[in-house]
Amino acid sequence: MYKEAFMQMQQPAIIAGEDMFVKAINPAYTALFGLTEEDVIGNHLHTIFNDLPMKNRLYTQMINAGQDDLSRKVTLTQNGNTLYLDSHSTRFKDDNGSPCIISLFTDLTSQRKQEEDMKRMILDMTVNVVPLSNEVGVLPLPPILRDEQKWVIVEKTAQICREERFSKLAVNLSAISSLDEELGEILIRLIEVLRILGVEVILTGVRYEIAEEFAKLEIDFSRIKIYQNLKQAIEYFFKGTVQ
């Protein structure tokens, strides 16, 4: 009786015995994994998915731990495609009273790809050095919304300055409304890395609130030139004096 409902499920599902030989898969499962019933039914799960890491061997973990339920997000590469899945496995007994495990899958691949594309876009927007001349660039630092943005600042800015052969860089902080210790230390690291590369860095667009936070963090900015606005920074770089 359960088999009819199982085959009509829209959610990809697989049933295997506790010996891990597959008893049934539904059409949604074959569509998701690109496998036919002949590829799967009657075969051992370790044969079908022979290169799975242990953390993704849900049936093995359930049987070894004596668990009745197991939910986990897994990454699976099948037929050259990488799938990101939310899985839930449950023990039950079939119509003959034989112990089985059913696993249901939710495909998160499209959602994961959108998240990665969004993350990549945000990181790309975080470091966008605007060239003012062959030697001078401006980094308008946007609001930092994700931890990943902080760590990409040093690496990507240094890469751009090296590739474009900038010798001077103004980091504009006018869009930054708050500064924590981590971001302050990252700014210091950025300045030191660029200094090693022969790039002179100045900070500009520092708000009053940010200046206060600089002081509270007790970060040494004594060797760093700081100007109130970008106009002053540009005049310093191109004239050597502030009008």
C-alpha positions in Angstrom: 0.0 0.0 0.0 2.8 2.4 0.9 4.4 1.8 -2.5 1.6 3.5 -4.5 1.9 6.6 -2.3 5.7 6.4 -2.5 5.7 6.4 -6.3 3.4 9.4 -6.4 5.5 11.6 -4.1 6.8 14.8 -5.6 9.8 14.7 -3.3 12.8 12.5 -4.4 12.8 9.4 -2.2 14.7 6.1 -1.9 14.0 3.0 0.3 16.6 0.5 1.3 16.8 -2.3 3.7 19.1 -2.3 6.7 21.5 -4.4 4.6 21.7 -1.2 2.4 20.4 -2.9 -0.7 17.9 -0.6 -2.5 14.3 -1.7 -2.6 12.6 1.2 -4.4 13.1 4.7 -5.8 10.4 7.1 -7.1 10.4 9.0 -10.4 11.4 12.2 -8.6 14.5 10.5 -7.4 15.5 9.2 -10.9 15.0 12.8 -12.2 17.1 14.3 -9.5 20.1 11.9 -9.7 19.9 11.0 -13.3 19.7 7.3 -12.4 17.4 4.6 -13.7 15.7 1.9 -11.7 18.1 -0.6 -13.3 21.0 1.4 -12.0 19.7 1.4 -8.4 17.1 -1.2 -7.4 18.7 -4.4 -6.0 22.1 -2.8 -5.7 24.1 -1.9 -2.6 24.2 1.8 -1.8 28.0 1.7 -1.5 28.2 0.3 -5.0 25.9 3.0 -6.5 27.6 5.9 -4.6 31.1 4.4 -4.2 33.0 7.6 -3.7 30.8 9.2 -1.0 32.7 10.5 2.1 31.6 8.9 5.3 29.8 12.1 6.5 27.4 11.7 3.5 26.7 8.0 4.1 23.5 8.5 6.0 22.3 4.9 6.1 25.6 3.7 7.4 25.6 6.4 10.2 22.0 5.6 11.2 22.6 1.8 11.3 25.9 2.1 13.2 24.4 4.6 15.7 21.0 2.8 16.0 19.2 6.0 15.1 15.6 6.2 14.0 15.9 9.5 12.3 18.7 11.6 10.7 18.5 15.0 9.0 21.5 16.5 7.3 22.6 18.7 4.5 24.8 16.9 2.0 26.8 17.6 -1.1 26.8 14.9 -3.7 28.5 14.7 -7.1 26.7 12.5 -9.5 27.3 12.2 -13.3 29.5 15.2 -13.2 26.9 17.4 -11.5 27.2 18.7 -7.9 24.0 18.6 -5.9 23.3 20.4 -2.6 20.6 18.5 -0.8 18.7 18.6 2.4 18.0 15.0 3.5 15.8 13.3 6.0 16.0 9.6 6.7 13.6 7.6 8.8 13.3 3.9 9.8 10.1 2.1 9.2 8.8 -1.4 8.5 7.4 -2.3 5.0 4.2 -4.3 4.4 6.1 -7.5 5.1 7.3 -6.2 8.4 10.9 -5.9 7.2 13.0 -3.0 8.6 13.7 -0.4 6.1 15.0 3.2 5.8 13.4 5.8 3.7 15.3 9.0 2.7 13.6 12.1 1.4 15.6 14.8 -0.4 15.0 18.5 -1.0 17.1 19.9 -3.8 18.8 23.1 -2.6 21.2 23.4 -5.6 19.5 26.3 -7.3 19.1 28.1 -4.0 22.8 27.5 -3.2 23.9 28.8 -6.6 21.9 31.9 -6.1 23.4 32.5 -2.7 26.9 31.9 -4.1 26.2 34.3 -7.0 24.9 36.9 -4.5 27.9 36.4 -2.3 30.3 36.8 -5.2 28.5 39.9 -6.3 28.7 41.4 -2.8 32.4 40.6 -2.6 33.1 42.1 -6.0 31.3 45.3 -5.0 33.3 45.4 -1.7 36.5 46.0 -3.6 36.1 48.3 -6.6 39.2 50.4 -7.0 38.5 53.5 -9.2 41.6 54.7 -11.1 42.3 58.4 -11.1 45.5 58.1 -13.1 48.0 55.5 -14.0 49.4 55.7 -10.4 46.5 56.8 -8.2 43.4 54.8 -7.3 40.5 55.3 -4.9 38.8 52.5 -2.9 35.3 53.5 -1.9 34.7 51.1 0.9 31.0 50.1 1.0 29.1 49.2 4.2 30.4 45.9 5.5 27.4 43.5 5.8 29.0 40.1 5.8 32.1 38.7 7.5 33.4 37.5 4.1 33.6 41.1 3.0 36.1 42.0 5.6 38.5 39.2 4.7 38.4 39.9 0.9 39.4 43.6 1.4 43.1 43.0 1.9 43.6 40.3 -0.7 41.7 41.8 -3.5 42.8 45.4 -3.0 46.4 44.3 -3.0 45.9 42.2 -6.2 44.3 45.2 -8.0 47.0 47.6 -6.9 49.7 45.2 -8.0 48.0 44.5 -11.4 47.3 48.2 -12.1 50.7 49.3 -10.7 49.2 51.9 -8.4 51.6 53.7 -6.2 49.0 55.6 -4.2 45.6 54.6 -2.9 42.9 56.6 -1.1 40.5 54.5 1.0 37.3 56.4 1.3 35.4 55.5 4.5 32.4 57.9 4.0 30.0 54.9 3.6 31.2 53.2 6.8 28.9 54.2 9.7 30.5 52.0 12.4 33.9 50.4 13.0 34.6 47.4 15.2 38.0 46.2 16.3 38.2 43.5 13.5 37.6 46.0 10.7 40.0 48.4 12.2 42.7 45.8 12.3 41.9 44.8 8.7 42.4 48.4 7.6 45.8 48.4 9.4 46.7 45.1 7.7 45.7 46.5 4.3 47.8 49.6 4.8 50.8 47.5 5.9 50.5 45.0 3.0 50.2 47.8 0.5 53.1 49.6 2.0 55.3 46.5 1.4 54.1 46.6 -2.2 55.2 50.2 -2.4 51.7 51.7 -2.3 51.1 54.8 -0.2 47.7 54.6 1.5 45.7 57.4 3.0 42.2 57.3 4.7 39.6 59.8 3.7 35.9 60.4 4.5 36.3 59.6 8.2 33.1 60.5 10.0 33.2 62.0 13.5 31.7 58.8 14.9 34.4 56.7 13.2 37.1 58.9 14.5 35.8 58.4 18.0 35.8 54.6 17.5 39.4 54.8 16.2 40.3 56.3 19.5 38.4 53.7 21.6 40.0 50.8 19.8 43.5 52.1 20.6 44.7 51.3 17.1 47.9 53.2 16.2 47.1 55.4 13.2 50.0 57.7 13.8 51.8 56.6 10.6 48.7 57.0 8.5 47.5 60.2 6.8 43.8 60.8 7.3 41.9 63.5 5.5 38.3 64.7 6.0 37.2 64.3 2.4 38.3 62.9 -0.9 39.0 66.3 -2.4 41.8 66.8 0.1 43.2 63.3 -0.6 43.3 63.9 -4.3 45.0 67.3 -3.8 47.6 65.6 -1.6 48.3 62.9 -4.1 48.5 65.1 -7.1 50.0 68.3 -5.6 51.7 67.1 -2.4 49.9 69.8 -0.5 46.4 70.4 0.8 44.9 73.7 -0.3 
